[in-house]
Amino acid sequence: MDTFKTTIEVGGYYLINPLNPRCRKHRGRMCKVLEIIDSHHVRVKLLETKRTARVKVSDLTDFEDDIDI
């Protein structure tokens, strides 16, 4: 089993990319972490729509592209 490690910081920018291929909600969207709800979930602001969402911590990955915000 592969292990991925990403450090989550409030105010950081991440890509929503669930490990489970069946989970398609918010896949491929960029977001900003607003708050940590518990050890498994975070509240994020989606950059495309400016709406907030609750996602699993394990679904967030770093991305290397520089973005203009």
TITORMI-336602 format. One record per atom (N, C-alpha, C): atom name; residue number from 1; x, y, z. Coordinates in nm, 3 decimals. Atoms other than C-alpha are relative to their C-alpha. Example, Ala and Ser with C-alpha at 12.3 -4.5 7.8 and 13.67 -1.06 7.14 Angstrom:
BEGIN
(rec 'N',1,(0.089,-0.119,0.000))
(rec 'CA',1,(1.230,-0.450,0.780))
(rec 'C',1,(0.090,0.120,0.000))
(rec 'N',2,(-0.082,-0.119,-0.006))
(rec 'CA',2,(1.367,-0.106,0.714))
(rec 'C',2,(-0.077,0.109,0.073))
END
This chain:
BEGIN
(rec 'N',1,(0.084,-0.118,0.000))
(rec 'CA',1,(0.000,0.000,0.000))
(rec 'C',1,(0.088,0.124,0.000))
(rec 'N',2,(-0.077,-0.124,0.010))
(rec 'CA',2,(0.135,0.341,-0.098))
(rec 'C',2,(-0.041,0.096,0.110))
(rec 'N',3,(0.026,-0.100,-0.102))
(rec 'CA',3,(0.165,0.613,0.162))
(rec 'C',3,(0.038,0.137,-0.054))
(rec 'N',4,(-0.025,-0.136,0.043))
(rec 'CA',4,(0.136,0.981,0.077))
(rec 'C',4,(-0.005,0.090,0.122))
(rec 'N',5,(-0.005,-0.090,-0.114))
(rec 'CA',5,(0.222,1.261,0.315))
(rec 'C',5,(-0.005,0.144,-0.049))
(rec 'N',6,(0.015,-0.141,0.034))
(rec 'CA',6,(0.105,1.621,0.281))
(rec 'C',6,(-0.024,0.076,0.130))
(rec 'N',7,(0.020,-0.084,-0.117))
(rec 'CA',7,(0.135,1.886,0.549))
(rec 'C',7,(-0.108,0.103,-0.033))
(rec 'N',8,(0.112,-0.090,0.024))
(rec 'CA',8,(-0.192,2.079,0.571))
(rec 'C',8,(0.016,0.123,0.090))
(rec 'N',9,(-0.009,-0.125,-0.074))
(rec 'CA',9,(-0.173,2.445,0.676))
(rec 'C',9,(-0.122,0.086,-0.030))
(rec 'N',10,(0.112,-0.093,0.021))
(rec 'CA',10,(-0.459,2.689,0.726))
(rec 'C',10,(0.052,0.116,-0.083))
(rec 'N',11,(-0.042,-0.106,0.091))
(rec 'CA',11,(-0.437,2.943,0.445))
(rec 'C',11,(0.079,-0.053,-0.118))
(rec 'N',12,(-0.075,0.060,0.110))
(rec 'CA',12,(-0.253,2.701,0.216))
(rec 'C',12,(-0.090,-0.038,-0.116))
(rec 'N',13,(0.073,0.034,0.122))
(rec 'CA',13,(-0.358,2.617,-0.140))
(rec 'C',13,(0.030,-0.144,-0.039))
(rec 'N',14,(-0.013,0.142,0.029))
(rec 'CA',14,(-0.421,2.256,-0.240))
(rec 'C',14,(-0.091,-0.039,-0.116))
(rec 'N',15,(0.082,0.059,0.105))
(rec 'CA',15,(-0.569,2.039,-0.513))
(rec 'C',15,(-0.080,-0.113,0.062))
(rec 'N',16,(0.083,0.109,-0.052))
(rec 'CA',16,(-0.862,1.812,-0.426))
(rec 'C',16,(0.013,-0.117,-0.097))
(rec 'N',17,(-0.025,0.117,0.082))
(rec 'CA',17,(-0.768,1.469,-0.557))
(rec 'C',17,(-0.021,-0.126,0.085))
(rec 'N',18,(0.027,0.117,-0.083))
(rec 'CA',18,(-0.941,1.178,-0.377))
(rec 'C',18,(0.073,-0.125,-0.049))
(rec 'N',19,(-0.067,0.124,0.036))
(rec 'CA',19,(-0.756,0.846,-0.368))
(rec 'C',19,(-0.098,-0.102,-0.057))
(rec 'N',20,(0.103,0.091,0.048))
(rec 'CA',20,(-1.080,0.656,-0.426))
(rec 'C',20,(-0.049,0.049,-0.137))
(rec 'N',21,(0.042,-0.045,0.133))
(rec 'CA',21,(-1.157,0.669,-0.801))
(rec 'C',21,(-0.150,0.022,-0.014))
(rec 'N',22,(0.146,-0.019,0.006))
(rec 'CA',22,(-1.533,0.654,-0.732))
(rec 'C',22,(-0.044,0.136,0.056))
(rec 'N',23,(0.033,-0.132,-0.057))
(rec 'CA',23,(-1.527,0.983,-0.538))
(rec 'C',23,(0.033,0.107,-0.103))
(rec 'N',24,(-0.023,-0.097,0.107))
(rec 'CA',24,(-1.574,1.243,-0.809))
(rec 'C',24,(-0.038,0.142,0.039))
(rec 'N',25,(0.042,-0.133,-0.043))
(rec 'CA',25,(-1.715,1.534,-0.611))
(rec 'C',25,(0.123,0.085,0.030))
(rec 'N',26,(-0.108,-0.097,-0.016))
(rec 'CA',26,(-1.474,1.831,-0.624))
(rec 'C',26,(0.134,-0.047,-0.056))
(rec 'N',27,(-0.128,0.050,0.054))
(rec 'CA',27,(-1.206,1.622,-0.802))
(rec 'C',27,(0.059,0.099,-0.099))
(rec 'N',28,(-0.071,-0.089,0.091))
(rec 'CA',28,(-0.948,1.841,-0.974))
(rec 'C',28,(-0.016,0.148,0.031))
(rec 'N',29,(0.020,-0.141,-0.034))
(rec 'CA',29,(-1.055,2.164,-0.804))
(rec 'C',29,(0.111,0.049,0.092))
(rec 'N',30,(-0.098,-0.063,-0.088))
(rec 'CA',30,(-0.810,2.401,-0.640))
(rec 'C',30,(-0.077,0.068,0.114))
(rec 'N',31,(0.069,-0.056,-0.116))
(rec 'CA',31,(-0.893,2.525,-0.293))
(rec 'C',31,(0.099,0.062,0.098))
(rec 'N',32,(-0.077,-0.060,-0.109))
(rec 'CA',32,(-0.772,2.724,0.006))
(rec 'C',32,(-0.059,-0.052,0.131))
(rec 'N',33,(0.047,0.054,-0.128))
(rec 'CA',33,(-0.792,2.571,0.355))
(rec 'C',33,(-0.037,0.116,0.092))
(rec 'N',34,(0.049,-0.104,-0.091))
(rec 'CA',34,(-1.001,2.789,0.588))
(rec 'C',34,(0.015,-0.040,0.146))
(rec 'N',35,(-0.011,0.047,-0.138))
(rec 'CA',35,(-1.010,2.576,0.903))
(rec 'C',35,(0.007,-0.151,0.004))
(rec 'N',36,(-0.005,0.144,-0.023))
(rec 'CA',36,(-0.943,2.230,1.039))
(rec 'C',36,(-0.116,-0.033,0.093))
(rec 'N',37,(0.119,0.033,-0.077))
(rec 'CA',37,(-1.270,2.079,1.162))
(rec 'C',37,(0.033,-0.106,0.105))
(rec 'N',38,(-0.047,0.105,-0.090))
(rec 'CA',38,(-1.132,1.758,1.314))
(rec 'C',38,(0.120,-0.066,-0.066))
(rec 'N',39,(-0.121,0.062,0.053))
(rec 'CA',39,(-0.849,1.516,1.246))
(rec 'C',39,(-0.019,-0.059,-0.140))
(rec 'N',40,(0.026,0.061,0.130))
(rec 'CA',40,(-1.018,1.388,0.928))
(rec 'C',40,(-0.059,0.095,-0.104))
(rec 'N',41,(0.068,-0.090,0.092))
(rec 'CA',41,(-1.193,1.691,0.773))
(rec 'C',41,(0.051,0.143,0.014))
(rec 'N',42,(-0.034,-0.142,0.001))
(rec 'CA',42,(-1.113,2.049,0.674))
(rec 'C',42,(-0.108,0.076,-0.078))
(rec 'N',43,(0.089,-0.088,0.076))
(rec 'CA',43,(-1.327,2.340,0.552))
(rec 'C',43,(0.087,0.077,-0.097))
(rec 'N',44,(-0.079,-0.065,0.104))
(rec 'CA',44,(-1.199,2.479,0.223))
(rec 'C',44,(-0.088,0.098,-0.077))
(rec 'N',45,(0.068,-0.092,0.091))
(rec 'CA',45,(-1.289,2.762,-0.013))
(rec 'C',45,(0.044,-0.038,-0.141))
(rec 'N',46,(-0.030,0.037,0.138))
(rec 'CA',46,(-1.310,2.649,-0.375))
(rec 'C',46,(0.033,0.125,-0.079))
(rec 'N',47,(-0.045,-0.120,0.070))
(rec 'CA',47,(-1.121,2.893,-0.595))
(rec 'C',47,(-0.083,0.031,-0.125))
(rec 'N',48,(0.079,-0.021,0.121))
(rec 'CA',48,(-1.345,2.843,-0.901))
(rec 'C',48,(-0.132,0.071,0.030))
(rec 'N',49,(0.135,-0.049,-0.028))
(rec 'CA',49,(-1.678,2.922,-0.735))
(rec 'C',49,(-0.009,0.088,0.123))
(rec 'N',50,(-0.003,-0.078,-0.125))
(rec 'CA',50,(-1.576,3.099,-0.410))
(rec 'C',50,(-0.093,-0.056,0.107))
(rec 'N',51,(0.084,0.065,-0.100))
(rec 'CA',51,(-1.801,2.855,-0.220))
(rec 'C',51,(0.086,-0.079,0.097))
(rec 'N',52,(-0.072,0.081,-0.097))
(rec 'CA',52,(-1.699,2.665,0.090))
(rec 'C',52,(-0.048,-0.144,-0.009))
(rec 'N',53,(0.032,0.143,0.002))
(rec 'CA',53,(-1.692,2.287,0.118))
(rec 'C',53,(0.076,-0.068,0.113))
(rec 'N',54,(-0.066,0.083,-0.101))
(rec 'CA',54,(-1.597,2.020,0.369))
(rec 'C',54,(0.056,-0.122,-0.071))
(rec 'N',55,(-0.064,0.112,0.067))
(rec 'CA',55,(-1.347,1.765,0.241))
(rec 'C',55,(0.088,-0.076,0.099))
(rec 'N',56,(-0.090,0.080,-0.082))
(rec 'CA',56,(-1.135,1.487,0.386))
(rec 'C',56,(0.143,0.050,-0.015))
(rec 'N',57,(-0.141,-0.040,0.004))
(rec 'CA',57,(-0.776,1.568,0.474))
(rec 'C',57,(0.076,-0.086,-0.099))
(rec 'N',58,(-0.071,0.092,0.089))
(rec 'CA',58,(-0.664,1.262,0.277))
(rec 'C',58,(-0.024,0.031,-0.148))
(rec 'N',59,(0.030,-0.034,0.140))
(rec 'CA',59,(-0.819,1.408,-0.042))
(rec 'C',59,(0.082,0.119,-0.051))
(rec 'N',60,(-0.076,-0.118,0.041))
(rec 'CA',60,(-0.588,1.713,-0.047))
(rec 'C',60,(0.142,-0.038,-0.038))
(rec 'N',61,(-0.138,0.021,0.043))
(rec 'CA',61,(-0.259,1.711,-0.239))
(rec 'C',61,(0.061,0.134,-0.037))
(rec 'N',62,(-0.072,-0.120,0.043))
(rec 'CA',62,(0.005,1.974,-0.305))
(rec 'C',62,(0.002,0.005,-0.152))
(rec 'N',63,(-0.021,-0.013,0.143))
(rec 'CA',63,(0.040,2.112,-0.654))
(rec 'C',63,(0.114,0.096,-0.023))
(rec 'N',64,(-0.123,-0.074,0.026))
(rec 'CA',64,(0.352,2.258,-0.810))
(rec 'C',64,(-0.021,0.125,-0.083))
(rec 'N',65,(0.023,-0.114,0.090))
(rec 'CA',65,(0.194,2.508,-1.050))
(rec 'C',65,(-0.017,0.128,0.080))
(rec 'N',66,(0.022,-0.131,-0.060))
(rec 'CA',66,(0.215,2.875,-0.958))
(rec 'C',66,(-0.133,0.054,-0.050))
(rec 'N',67,(0.131,-0.051,0.039))
(rec 'CA',67,(-0.130,3.029,-0.955))
(rec 'C',67,(-0.011,0.145,0.042))
(rec 'N',68,(0.026,-0.140,-0.032))
(rec 'CA',68,(-0.244,3.390,-0.956))
(rec 'C',68,(-0.132,0.006,0.076))
(rec 'N',69,(0.120,-0.002,-0.083))
(rec 'CA',69,(-0.490,3.451,-0.676))
(rec 'C',69,(-0.033,0.144,0.035))
END
